[in-house]
Amino acid sequence: MPSNSDSSTDITFLFKGTIREVKATTMTDVPVDKNTVVAMVDQVLEAPANLSKMGGHRVTVRLSGRTKVAVGDELIFHAHGWIFGASVAVISIKEERVRETRAHAALLSRGGDPVAHRQNRRVKHRFNNADVVVSGRITMIRIPADASSARRAATNAESASSTPEPMGPISEHTPHWREAHLEIDDVHKGEHSSSTAVIRFPASTDVRWYKAPKFEPGHQGFFMLRKHTSSSAPASKGRPRAAKKKAAEATTSHFTALHPNDFQPYTQPGGVRRIIESANEDE
């Protein structure tokens, strides 16, 4: 089962900047080499709240090393935060020279809140990578059947022996899976013929899982889901062909929504709703 990691979080700070110094820094504790420059932040395009007001400030940038730069060059930096102190240092994953293209013109002229733009991009990333996007309502939460079976087996084994064999190590990272039963109103992406779906999610609040949505009955909104298949069939000692057939019959499918952006309540503006509306306008 995958975790709630998201590669789109690599880029947290998107800005247009002008190179002011090369092989230089605004912070004494930042090592300087050929890829260390000082840039003036001309325009913040996407940013978390703590970097959204950096327009008009100089920052230290560690370049990706793929772009040759000189003083006066204007670039769009795809970066993430690195060191924070009297100034700010960021690591650039990619640099683009500012050109008179339609894409750059749209990016630089769109205005609005850079924090909201960042959030919308992250939501769009989850939307694009989802197998199915639906809207609906959670009706019930329960423990997965396979987890219940394992728990009953452990209880029976303990009852049958005064010195039972250990069932395996318990980790603090155990997700404690739960199943949310979803009643679907509409399918907005992908194919799903049933009016219901099962979403498996971690009830654990461990650091690995605490950001994943914790569904409850009555939750309504948009769900960006990834499909998984699993077999609930026990190991068979019979003929291989019969065992394979039995396993195939017991294969079940469920979905996961592990990133905080994978669920958006109806009351939340923008985000998934805006993506869906834009797609409908293009049709």
N, C-alpha and C positions, 0 to 999 in steps of 0.2 A: 504494500500500500504506500503510495507516495506521501511525502510530507507536504507542508504548506509553503514550500519555497517558491520563489517567483523570480525568473531571470530578469523581468522588466524592472525590478527594483535596483539593478546595477546603475541605472542612470537616474539620479535624483535631482540634478541641477543642470538645466539647459539654459544657456545664456549666450547672447552676442557680446563679444568683447574685442578690445583692441590691444595688441601687444605693445607694452610700454618699455619693458626691459627684457633682455635675454640673459640666461645664466645668472638669474637674480631671484631674490625672494623678499617678501614683506615680513618674514618671521625668522628670527635668528636661529631657532631650533630646527629649521627645515634644511636638510642637506641640499646643496646646489650642484647641479650637473648640467650637461648640455640640453636636457629636456625640462629644465626648470625655468619658468618665465614669470614675469609679473604682467598681469592683464588688467585693464580697466573694464569693469562690467558696464557695458553701455545699455543693455536691456536684459532684464530677467524674463525668460520665456516660460519656464516651468521650474518649480522649486518647492521644497518643503517650507513650512512656515518660518523656520529659523534662517533661511537663506533668501526669503522672498523680498527683503528690503535691501539687497546688496547692490542695486543699481547706483552707479556713481562712485563705487568704492573699488579700490585696487585689491586684487587677490593674487595669491601665489597659485600657479597651475603647474602640475607635473604632466607634461604632454605624453601622448600615447607613443611618440617616437616615429609615427608614420607620416608626419607632416613637417616639412621644413618651414620655419617661420622667421620673420624679421620684424624689427620695430616698425610699428605702423600698420601691420597686417590686421585685417578685420576677419574674425572667424566666429563660427557658431560652435560652442563647446558642449559636448555631451559628457557630463562629469558627475562625480559624486563627492560628498564631503570627505575630508581627510583629517585635517588638524584645525582645531578652533582655539583661538586665544585672543591676543591683542588684534590680530588680523585673522584671515581665513585662508587655508590652503585646500585645494581640491585636486583630485586626480581625474584627468580627462581620458575617457575611453575612446573618443573619436572627435576629430576636428573637421569642420567643413568651412571652406572659404566662402565668404558671402558673395553670392553671384546674383545677377538680375534674372532669376528664374521665377516661374509662377509659384513654385513651392516655397521658395524663400520669401517672396513677397507676401504670400498668405500668412506665413509663420510670423514675420516681423510686424505685420499690420493688424493682427487679429485682436490685440489689446486684451482686456479682461484680467482676471485674477490668475497669476501664475500657479498658485496652489491648486486652484480648481482645474487648471489645464493639466497639471501633473496627475491629479486624481483621475481625470477623464481618460488620459492615456493609459493608465494602469488598468482601468476598467475595460477599455477597448482591447488591451492585450489579453485579458482573461476571456473576454467575449470571443475573440478570434481563435483562441485555443480550446474553447469548450466544445465538447462533442454535441451537446444539446443545450439550448437555452429555452426555458419555459417560464411561465408565470402561473402562480397558483397559491395554495394554502396548505400548511402542515396540519394534519389531522390527528396524528398519533406518534408517540415515541416509544420504542421498545428496545430491549437487548437483542442483538442478532441471534438467530436460532443456533448457529454454530457455536457461539460463545456460551449459550445456555446448555448445549449438549456437553461441552467440555467441562462446565461447572458441575453438571450432574454426574459425569464420569468420575470426576475427582472426589465428589462426595461419596459415591458408591465404593470407590477404592479405599477410602479412609474408613468406611464402615466395615469393610470386609477384612481389614488387617489392623492390628494394633500398632504396627510399625510400617505405615504406607511408604511407598517410594515417592520421592519428591516429583512434583509435576513440572519442574523447570523453574529457572530463575525468574523472579518478579523484578522488572525494571521500573525505575522512576519515570522512564519515557514511554511506558505502556499507554497506548492511546485510550483504552476503555471505550471501544467502539459502541455506538448506539445507532439505531435505524430510525430515521424520520420518514413517515409515510406522507407522501405529497399528493394532493388532489390537484390535477392540472387543469387550468382554464384555457391556456393557449400555448402553442409551440412556436417559438420565434426563430429558432435555428436548429438545423439537423432534423432527424426523423425519430418520432416516438409515437407509436400507434395507440398505446394504452392511455387511458384517462388518469392513471396513477403512476407513481414511481417511488422507488425506495432510495433514500439518500443515506449513505453511511457516513457518520461524522464522529470525531473524537470528543468524548465528554471530559477528557483529562484537561487540567489547567497547567500541565507541565510546560516549560519554556518552549518545547518543540511544537506544542499543539494549542497554546492558549489563544492564539489569534484566529484559529479556525472558528467559523460560525457555530454557535451552540443553539441548535434549533429547539423550539418549544411549540406545542400545539397552539394554533392560532396565528403563527407567523405567516404573513402574506407578502408577496412581492415577486421579484424576478430571481431566478436561480440559474447560474451558469455551471453546468454539470459535466463531469468526466465519467465515462462509462468503464466499468470493470466487470469481469466475469470470474466466478469462483466455483469450485466443486465442493458440495457438501457430502459427497459419497464417502463412506469409510473404505479403508483399504480392503480389497477382496483377495481371498486366497484361491479363488477359482481359476477357470481358464482365462488367459489374457484377453481374448476377444470379448468374453462375457463381462470381464471387469471393465474393459474400455467402454462397452455399451452402457453399463450401469453408471459409470462416472459421467458419461455424456448426458444421460437422462437427469442426473442430479445437478448439472451445471446451472447456476443461477446468475443473474446479472443484477448489478446495483450501480448506483452513481455515488460520486463523492463531490463535495464542495468544501475544499480545505483552506482556501485563501479568504481573508476578510472581504475581498471584493466580489466573491462568488455569490453573495446574496445581497440584494438591494431591496429594502422595503418599498412599497408603493408610495409612501409619503416622502421618500427621498427624491429630490429633483435631479434632473440631468442624468448622467451616467448611462445605464442600460436603456432607460426610456428614450434618451436622445439618440442612441445608436439605432434602436429599432425604428424610431420615427424617420431618421435619415435614410435608412434602408428602404422604407416604404415610399418615401418621396422619390427615390431613384428608380423605382419600378415603373 
